[in-house]
Amino acid sequence: LVSAAKTAGVAISDDTTVKEHTILKGEGVTAIVKQGSESSRVYVGNERLFKRLGMFDLPEESINSANQWSNEGGTVGFVGIEEVGIVGTFCVADTVREEAHDVVST
């Protein structure tokens, strides 16, 4: 999680550590992220995860964006912090490769 955030250009201090990384089958991942003397449980996952946690409380604009991404074939995910809520929404999607038409046609 920390490596991906750094790659995306998020400023992360050198004293940031991750522990208790756990895969939540079919929902996402969770870990405790510690920065200095502060630590928080962070979740990255799908809508089902955040609804189960009672954290799926988003502004209508964010819900509309997530629905649009999903309708366009993307996979929508959320980043949340325990006792804070969802702090980010993202979408991942594959690009259609040029040879895809030929592969599907044969």
Phi, psi and chi 1 to 4 in degrees:
 res  aa     phi    psi   chi1   chi2   chi3   chi4
   1 LEU       -  -47.2  -60.7  174.2      -      -
   2 VAL   -65.3  -42.4  172.9      -      -      -
   3 SER   -61.9  -42.5  -63.3      -      -      -
   4 ALA   -64.5  -39.6      -      -      -      -
   5 ALA   -64.3  -42.5      -      -      -      -
   6 LYS   -61.8  -43.1  -75.0 -178.6 -179.9  178.2
   7 THR   -61.0  -34.3  -59.4      -      -      -
   8 ALA   -80.5    0.1      -      -      -      -
   9 GLY    92.5   10.6      -      -      -      -
  10 VAL   -77.6  130.3  175.3      -      -      -
  11 ALA   -74.8  120.1      -      -      -      -
  12 ILE  -128.6  128.7  -62.4 -177.7      -      -
  13 SER   -69.0  156.9   66.1      -      -      -
  14 ASP   -66.1  -19.6  -68.8  -23.9      -      -
  15 ASP   -91.7   14.3   65.7  -13.9      -      -
  16 THR   -81.0  129.0  -58.9      -      -      -
  17 THR  -130.6  157.3   59.0      -      -      -
  18 VAL  -123.6  131.8  176.7      -      -      -
  19 LYS  -139.3  164.7   60.7 -177.5 -177.4  176.3
  20 GLU    56.0   40.4  -63.2 -178.2   29.3      -
  21 HIS   -66.1  125.4  178.9  -85.8      -      -
  22 THR  -134.5  132.6  -54.9      -      -      -
  23 ILE   -83.0  130.6  -64.4  171.1      -      -
  24 LEU  -105.3   94.8  -55.6  171.0      -      -
  25 LYS   -48.2  123.9 -170.6  174.5 -180.0 -179.7
  26 GLY    77.2    2.2      -      -      -      -
  27 GLU  -128.7  -40.7  -66.0 -179.3  -37.0      -
  28 GLY   155.4 -145.5      -      -      -      -
  29 VAL  -139.2  160.7  -63.6      -      -      -
  30 THR  -141.5  155.2 -174.9      -      -      -
  31 ALA  -161.7  162.2      -      -      -      -
  32 ILE   -97.0  123.2  -65.7  176.6      -      -
  33 VAL  -105.6  123.7  177.7      -      -      -
  34 LYS  -113.7  131.0 -176.2  174.9 -178.7 -172.8
  35 GLN  -133.8  110.5 -171.3  171.7   23.0      -
  36 GLY    65.6 -129.1      -      -      -      -
  37 SER   -93.0   -2.5   62.6      -      -      -
  38 GLU   -96.3  140.5  -59.3  -74.0  -38.0      -
  39 SER  -139.5  146.8   62.9      -      -      -
  40 SER  -142.4  146.1  -60.1      -      -      -
  41 ARG   -82.3  126.3  177.8  155.7  -59.9  -83.1
  42 VAL  -116.0  140.7  175.4      -      -      -
  43 TYR  -120.8  140.4  -62.4   91.3      -      -
  44 VAL  -131.8  121.5  178.4      -      -      -
  45 GLY   179.9 -162.8      -      -      -      -
  46 ASN   -92.9  177.0   58.4   25.3      -      -
  47 GLU   -58.2  -40.3 -177.8  176.2  -28.5      -
  48 ARG   -56.9  -42.6  179.1  178.6   17.2  178.9
  49 LEU   -60.0  -49.5  169.2   64.0      -      -
  50 PHE   -71.8  -29.0  -72.7   92.7      -      -
  51 LYS   -69.1  -41.7  -76.3 -176.0  173.2  177.9
  52 ARG   -61.5  -37.1  178.6  175.5   64.6   78.2
  53 LEU   -80.6   -7.2  -64.4  171.8      -      -
  54 GLY    72.0   26.3      -      -      -      -
  55 MET  -109.9    3.3  -67.5  174.1   64.2      -
  56 PHE   -84.9   77.1 -163.2   74.7      -      -
  57 ASP  -129.3   93.1 -176.8   22.5      -      -
  58 LEU  -118.7  152.1  -70.0  171.9      -      -
  59 PRO   -64.4  152.4   -7.7   14.4      -      -
  60 GLU   -55.1  -37.6 -173.3  174.7  -22.3      -
  61 GLU   -60.0  -41.9 -179.4  179.6  -37.9      -
  62 SER   -68.4  -40.0  -64.0      -      -      -
  63 ILE   -63.1  -42.3  -68.5  172.0      -      -
  64 ASN   -61.9  -42.5  -69.3  -19.3      -      -
  65 SER   -62.7  -45.2  -67.1      -      -      -
  66 ALA   -61.8  -42.0      -      -      -      -
  67 ASN   -63.9  -40.5  -72.9  -22.3      -      -
  68 GLN   -64.1  -46.1 -179.6  179.1  -12.7      -
  69 TRP   -59.1  -43.6  -67.8  -23.2      -      -
  70 SER   -63.9  -43.1 -177.6      -      -      -
  71 ASN   -64.3  -25.1  -69.2  -22.4      -      -
  72 GLU   -88.3    5.9  -67.7  171.2   -4.4      -
  73 GLY    96.1    5.1      -      -      -      -
  74 GLY   -83.9  161.6      -      -      -      -
  75 THR  -102.6  120.2  -61.1      -      -      -
  76 VAL   -95.2  137.5  178.2      -      -      -
  77 GLY  -135.4  167.3      -      -      -      -
  78 PHE  -135.0  153.3  -55.2   92.0      -      -
  79 VAL  -119.5  128.9  179.1      -      -      -
  80 GLY  -137.5  154.6      -      -      -      -
  81 ILE  -120.1  129.0  -58.4  171.4      -      -
  82 GLU   -55.0  136.9 -168.1  171.3   59.6      -
  83 GLU    68.8    6.7  -62.8 -176.1   19.7      -
  84 VAL  -119.4  -48.9  173.7      -      -      -
  85 GLY   114.0 -167.1      -      -      -      -
  86 ILE   -72.9  128.8  -66.4  175.4      -      -
  87 VAL  -115.3   -5.8  -64.0      -      -      -
  88 GLY  -160.9  152.2      -      -      -      -
  89 THR  -130.5  141.0  -54.5      -      -      -
  90 PHE  -143.7  165.2   62.9   91.6      -      -
  91 CYS  -136.4  135.7  175.3      -      -      -
  92 VAL  -119.0  141.8  -67.6      -      -      -
  93 ALA  -153.5  148.0      -      -      -      -
  94 ASP   -84.1  147.6  -69.5  -32.2      -      -
  95 THR   -91.5  146.1   55.6      -      -      -
  96 VAL   -76.0  124.3  178.6      -      -      -
  97 ARG   -79.3  154.0  -61.0 -172.8  -26.8 -149.2
  98 GLU   -58.4  -37.7  -71.1 -177.1   29.3      -
  99 GLU   -80.8   -1.5   65.6  -88.2   14.2      -
 100 ALA   -59.4  -40.1      -      -      -      -
 101 HIS   -59.9  -44.6 -179.9  -91.0      -      -
 102 ASP   -66.0  -37.9  -65.8  -23.7      -      -
 103 VAL   -68.2  -43.3  171.5      -      -      -
 104 VAL   -71.2  -32.6  173.0      -      -      -
 105 SER   -72.4  -23.2  -63.4      -      -      -
 106 THR   -93.6      -   56.1      -      -      -
